[in-house]
Amino acid sequence: MISQHAENVKQSAIRKIFNISRTLDDVVNFGIGEPDFDTPAYIVEAAKKAMNEGYTHYTENAGFPELCELISVKLKKENNITANPKEEVLATCGGMGGLYLALRTLLDKGDEVLVPQPAWVNYESHISLSGAVMVPVRLEKERDFSLTSDLLAGYITEKTKVLLLNTPCNPTGRIIQEEELRKIACLTGSMGIYIVCDEVYEKFVWEGNRHFSIASIPEAHERTITVNSLSKSFAMTGWRIGFAAGSKEIISNMTKLQENIYACPSSISQKAAEAALGVESDDLDKMISAYTTRR
């Protein structure tokens, strides 16, 4: 008999459409969050070099130390997040792997997770697999899907354990501004609520906006798990490589779970990620320029 967990997980309609579209000709697919650019050549060459040099074995459960160091540098430089690469950084199997590990680490059966809606469809499944309950925080189109601390306060109960943020947001494009994030940090801090912040679209901002990481706020730092990915910024969706950063206690437990679920991310993808994060390139600028023209 199939488990209740498996029965309760839904396949998203987006994925169904994606699978159908691949069987058709002359289709423009608006269904899935994937750049229509190939991975930059220097990253592909780094992966080939790694394979030729024998990087085809298991790695540390948290990822190559060299990659964790580069992730730490990126977080400090671009997000103002201080994370010890030896204890507070984890290379993951894509952003999805990071989100799943974070939620499984924090949640027990019956815990509630606040999720601003509209939201990426897989959040609900990740929460369900953790035995927790998703509480949708309804955002209004008339207010540009903006999230405020006042709105959040009305959804908090004694069972609220986690606030799951996604900024910039898939699918609305909404960006939570720094001023509001500071209010949210204060609210959740006073209630002892953890924050899981999905920042995979951090590079895709326009019209004078800028991305701001809530984990850079001192009051939120210890309670926040920042999840990111190389899928969008470096057009590396198929490589399945991402990362997470948080407190030593949280990351050590996420690493323990990763050992027992995935073992480690692909060694080859990790070496590709080292090139992506460690080599200066204008490929991202070209991608953003193309998107700007299309907009």
C-alpha positions, 0 to 999 in steps of 0.5 A: 500500500502506498504511503499517505505522504506519497499519496498526498503529494501532487504533481504540479500542473506546470510540470504536466504542461512542461512534459507535454510541451516537449512532445510538440513542435513550435511551442513557446513554453511559459510554464517553468522557471528556466532561463532559455540560455545555455550554461556559459561555456567556461562553466561547462569547460570547468566540468569537463576538466574536473571529470578528466582530472578524476573528480567523479567520486563522493565528496564531503556531505556538505560539499567541497570545502573550496566551494563552501568557501566561494559560497561564503565569499559570495554571501558576504560580498553580495548579500552582506551575510556572514557565514562560516564556510566550515560550519554555516554553509551547505552545498545542496542538490539545487535550491529544491534540495536546500528548501527540503532539507531546511523544512525537514530540519525545522518542522515537526508534525502539526507545525504551521508554516506561513507561505505568502500566496501566490507562491511556487507550487512545490512549497506545499509539497515540501511542507506536507512531506515534513508533516507540517501544515501550510498556512496561506497568507493571501496577498492582493493583486490590487496591492501589487501582492505586497507582503507586510508585517501587519498582514503577517501578524494576523496569521500567526498562531501558537503553532507557527514555526516557520515563515517561508519567504520568496523574494523576488517572488515566483510567480508574481515578481514581487520584491520585499523591500528592506524596510518591510523585511526589517519589520518582518524580522522584528515581528518573527523575532518577538515570536521565535519564528524561523525564516526560510528565505528562497532567494533564487531569483535575486539577480532578476530585479528591474526598475531601480529595485534591489534585492535585500537579504533578510539574513543580513539583519542581525535580529534575524540572522540566527533564525534564518536559513537562506536558500539559493541556487545557480540554476537561474543566475548561471542558467544551470537548472540541469546541473542541480546545484544550490546552497544554503546558509544558516546557523551552525546548529541548523546547517549541521542538522541539514548536512546530517539529513543530506548524508542520509538522503542525497549523500552529497551533490554531484561532484562534477556540478560542484566543480562547475559551481566553483567556476561559476562563483570564482570566475569573473564573467559578463554572461549574467550581464548579457542574460539580464540585458536580453531580459531587459530588452524583452521586457 
